[in-house]
Amino acid sequence: MRFVLTAMTVALFAAQLAIAQEPAAPAFDEALATRLGADERGMKGYVLVILKTGPNKVPAGPERDEMFRGHFANMKRLSEEGKLALAGPLDGVDGWRGLFVFAVADIEEAKKLTATDPVIIKGEMIAEYHKYYGSAALMLVRETHDKLAKKPF
């Protein structure tokens, strides 16, 4: 009997220790959720745009350099407007060149924004569109990235 009581005491102590070591759930921040457009799960709708190799490869040189300067400037503008949550290059496998994640209501709006990009205008890339449901915290990427980057694009 003493063994059973000792075992129960040890088990109870271990359970209390485990509970005490669990991290506390973060406090809900209503103002932040509202600012980021989060739903009750902390999520929101986006449009994912996959940029693929297009029909017109712009040859190396000043025109290509200008096209990509415009591409980066366009992404910066859209990000500053709060429309572009995330962007970046892909590995090029199967013609997949990059992605945009737009914080917009629908694919039609994403198409209008994508159409402002020089790589699309020149035909260097084409776009494929998909609805995406993800964390509203994705909207914090730009401000967080700005704190990490020593050199801007």
NORDAUR-V299986 format. One record per backbone hydrogen bond with DSSP energy under -1.0 kcal/mol. CO is the residue of the C=O (numbers start at 0). NH is the residue of the N-H. E is the energy in kcal/mol with one decimal. If there is no record, write none. Layout:
CO_NH_E / CO_NH_E
//
This chain:
0_4_-2.5 / 1_5_-2.4 / 2_6_-2.7 / 3_7_-2.6 / 4_8_-2.4 / 5_9_-2.6 / 6_10_-2.5 / 7_11_-2.5 / 8_12_-2.5 / 9_13_-2.5 / 10_14_-2.3 / 11_15_-2.4 / 12_16_-2.4 / 13_17_-2.4 / 14_18_-2.3 / 15_19_-2.4 / 16_20_-1.5 / 28_32_-2.6 / 29_33_-2.4 / 30_34_-2.5 / 31_35_-2.3 / 32_37_-2.8 / 38_41_-2.1 / 41_135_-2.8 / 42_38_-2.8 / 43_133_-2.1 / 45_131_-2.4 / 46_101_-3.0 / 47_129_-2.3 / 48_99_-2.2 / 49_127_-1.9 / 50_96_-3.0 / 50_97_-1.7 / 51_125_-2.5 / 60_64_-2.5 / 61_65_-2.6 / 62_66_-2.2 / 63_67_-2.4 / 64_68_-2.1 / 65_69_-2.4 / 66_70_-2.0 / 67_71_-2.4 / 68_72_-2.3 / 69_73_-2.6 / 70_74_-2.1 / 71_75_-2.3 / 72_76_-2.4 / 73_77_-2.6 / 74_78_-2.4 / 75_79_-2.6 / 76_80_-1.7 / 77_82_-2.2 / 77_83_-1.5 / 78_81_-1.6 / 82_102_-3.1 / 85_100_-2.6 / 87_98_-2.3 / 91_94_-2.0 / 92_95_-1.9 / 94_52_-2.2 / 95_91_-1.8 / 96_89_-2.7 / 97_50_-3.1 / 98_87_-1.8 / 99_48_-3.2 / 100_84_-2.7 / 100_85_-1.3 / 101_46_-2.2 / 101_103_-1.3 / 105_109_-1.7 / 106_110_-2.5 / 107_111_-1.8 / 108_112_-2.0 / 109_113_-2.7 / 110_114_-2.1 / 112_115_-1.4 / 113_116_-2.0 / 116_119_-1.2 / 116_120_-2.5 / 117_121_-2.6 / 118_124_-2.3 / 122_55_-2.2 / 123_53_-3.0 / 125_51_-3.0 / 127_49_-2.7 / 129_47_-3.2 / 131_45_-3.4 / 133_43_-2.6 / 134_137_-1.7 / 135_138_-2.0 / 136_139_-2.4 / 137_140_-1.6 / 139_143_-2.1 / 140_144_-3.4 / 141_145_-2.5 / 144_147_-1.5 / 144_148_-2.0
//
